[in-house]
Amino acid sequence: MTKSYDEMRAILEQRLSPGRYRHSLGVADTAAALARRFGMNEERARVAGLLHDCARSYETAQLPAEARRRGIPVGKIEAAMPLLLHAYVGAYLIYEVYGVDDAVVAQAVWRHTVGGENMTALDKIVYFADMIEPSRAYPEVEKLRELARTASLDEMVLAGLTESVRFVIQKGGLLHPDTIAARNELILGKR
């Protein structure tokens, strides 16, 4: 990494709204705590958590153009829900703006919203940290926070993916195939 954590934090603070910046700090701290719990690299988790929403500096309507400019395909679901593209664009911004030259961190940023097949432990930690960081408030968050203290990494993420699917269905939204693939893979792994 060519920039220090504090330098990345300062840049991010200038680019995001105050609420989104606070959320990013919460995800960074939560991801580092989960990495510690699971015996992983805390610095990588903290950086991935901090930068996971770095592309939220763009308006949602700008994201398809930003994705195409970087050669990121915009599928039917992303075209219908362009906010999803912030994860993919963010995986590029961590190199372009924040000096992070770490493919593992980039993949965790890419996958933090919808998951995917063959998620790494860091992918899972950032995905879940985004769901449970301290400013999150929704009916199932306390149950998920408890799992962060007691469950295995895969059990915890499976519960998070299931809650995400339930939420999207209740809202009448589109389910991303990567979310379904990630959930199915964890279920099959339990057998």
Sequence and secondary structure as in RCSB ss.txt:
>XXXX:A:sequence
MTKSYDEMRAILEQRLSPGRYRHSLGVADTAAALARRFGMNEERARVAGLLHDCARSYETAQLPAEARRRGIPVG
KIEAAMPLLLHAYVGAYLIYEVYGVDDAVVAQAVWRHTVGGENMTALDKIVYFADMIEPSRAYPEVEKLRELART
ASLDEMVLAGLTESVRFVIQKGGLLHPDTIAARNELILGKR
>XXXX:A:secstr
  S HHHHHHHHHHHS HHHHHHHHHHHHHHHHHHHHTT  HHHHHHHHHHTTGGGGS GGGHHHHHHHTT    
HHHHHSGGGHHHHHHHHHHHHTT    HHHHHHHHHTTT  TT  HHHHHHHHHHHHSTT  STTHHHHHHHHHH
S HHHHHHHHHHHHHHHHHHTT    HHHHHHHHHHHHHH 
